[in-house]
């Protein structure tokens, strides 16, 4: 459950990144457009949620570190 939630948040971060790029290219000459800034805010919020989910998963033991070396 937690891994799928993390995957969904990562996909949402990529979608936000792509939409911000599109807004940046479309609103190049407009001075009052803030869609790119709002996209950045959404992406930062999603990144904070992702960090919290990973920290929760490591704390509860659902996510583990099992490297072979």
C-alpha positions as CSV (number, residue, x, y, z in Angstrom):
1,X,0.0,0.0,0.0
2,X,2.7,2.4,1.0
3,X,4.8,1.7,-2.1
4,X,1.9,2.3,-4.4
5,X,1.2,5.6,-2.7
6,X,4.9,6.6,-3.1
7,X,4.7,5.6,-6.8
8,X,1.6,7.7,-7.3
9,X,3.2,10.8,-5.6
10,X,6.3,10.4,-7.9
11,X,4.1,10.2,-10.9
12,X,2.2,13.3,-9.8
13,X,5.5,15.2,-9.3
14,X,6.5,14.4,-12.9
15,X,3.1,15.5,-14.2
16,X,3.5,18.8,-12.2
17,X,7.0,19.2,-13.7
18,X,5.7,18.8,-17.2
19,X,2.7,21.1,-16.7
20,X,5.0,23.8,-15.3
21,X,7.2,23.5,-18.3
22,X,4.2,23.9,-20.6
23,X,3.0,26.9,-18.6
24,X,6.5,28.4,-18.8
25,X,6.7,28.1,-22.6
26,X,3.1,29.3,-23.1
27,X,3.3,32.3,-20.8
28,X,6.7,33.6,-21.9
29,X,5.6,37.1,-22.7
30,X,2.9,37.6,-20.1
31,X,4.0,39.5,-17.0
32,X,1.0,38.8,-14.8
33,X,0.8,35.0,-15.2
34,X,1.7,33.0,-12.1
35,X,0.9,29.5,-13.4
36,X,4.6,28.5,-13.4
37,X,5.0,29.6,-9.8
38,X,1.9,27.7,-8.7
39,X,3.2,24.6,-10.4
40,X,6.4,25.0,-8.5
41,X,4.4,25.2,-5.3
42,X,2.5,22.1,-6.1
43,X,5.7,20.2,-6.9
44,X,7.4,21.3,-3.6
45,X,4.3,20.2,-1.7
46,X,4.3,16.8,-3.4
47,X,8.0,16.5,-2.6
48,X,7.4,17.2,1.1
49,X,4.6,14.6,1.1
50,X,7.0,12.1,-0.6
51,X,9.7,12.7,2.0
52,X,7.2,12.2,4.8
53,X,5.9,9.0,3.3
54,X,9.4,7.6,2.9
55,X,10.4,8.6,6.5
56,X,7.2,6.9,7.8
57,X,7.9,3.8,5.8
58,X,11.4,3.6,7.1
59,X,10.3,4.3,10.7
60,X,7.6,1.6,10.6
61,X,9.7,-0.9,8.8
62,X,7.5,-1.2,5.7
63,X,10.4,0.1,3.6
64,X,13.8,-1.4,4.4
65,X,17.4,-1.2,3.3
66,X,18.5,-4.5,1.9
67,X,21.5,-3.8,-0.2
68,X,23.7,-6.8,-1.1
69,X,27.0,-5.3,0.0
